[in-house]
């Protein structure tokens, strides 16, 4: 299941998607071309961009020896766009032991890929989360991988925290696919991104799935990536997107959690989401109340068959780790949510004070 023990002798495929972001993509590509580890190939997919993006990409990369340019006539989103490359070019290739996914709105230092590969082989890891740093404020973190609460949520680690607090490798519950390395044998075993998703949470579900099946995910602080923070997502951020994220949380949890884990965490789950509804009423948050109620209704009724079918298929193909081991990987929700609630109240009071 693991990659070979020999170091720095393998070709690393890097997948990058472009969607109406040509300036970001060009900057990202230039940083990749400066890497100290040079045995790589970039699979650059244009996801149905408008304007001059395709013309520019063809001119710069159609004959580039390090680039495989793929042009799609429509936007497939992040999930399907990556899956197209993984299914056609990566998984069938027996020479690929790892694959790297990288957002186009990033830049990387010259030792990024070398450090990423060294970390994968040193820790025998199947997923490696990069140290994603805010591109515009490089003293602040963007992402250090994922953590998981016992009440369904997969949450980014490190967001907006000082970068010096994230200098130690550690195991986590998955990587942000905006800058991550995955072992190809693992993907062949557990599958690639679930196409229930479009743009958002697909990497969280993949990390959950891998951890539930016993694969190892780590955070590597020397694999630094400077991220401009969801340039594509900002283009589609609306009510439907936020609703889909909550649906994704429920879908992933009920698809993947072993029955024993579901029963063990059911009291926490009920308490948490009832509390959220009450808080939304007390603090007069009609938009968030509507999102949560709509997500609960759709999960219990409209999408129940979809979730149950996905759960049956998952359980038929795979054997998860024990509920005890899985429980140790998750964090108890209450302390985390209390801190989040206090932060929300303090921020709300500060905002109200500044009005006067």
Buried (B, 14 or more C-beta within 10 A) or exposed (E): EBBEEEEEEBEBBBBBBBBBBBEBBBBBBEBBBBBEBEEBBBBBBBBBBEEEBBEBBEEBBEEEEBBBBBBBEEBBBBBBBBBBBBEEBBBEEEEBBBBBBBBBBBBBBEBBBBBBBBBBBEBEBBBBBBBBBBBEEEEBBBBBBBBBBBBBBBBBBBBEBEBEEBEEBBBBBBBBBBBBBBBBBBBBBBBBBBEBBBBBBBBBBBBBBBBBBBBBBBBBBBBBBBBBBBBBEEEBEEEEEBBBBBBBBBBBBBBBBBEBBBEBBEEBBEBBBEEBBEBBEEEEBEEBBEBBEBBBEBBEEEBEEBBEEBBEEBBEEBEBBEBEEBBEBBBEBBEBBEEEEEEEEEEEEEEEEEEE
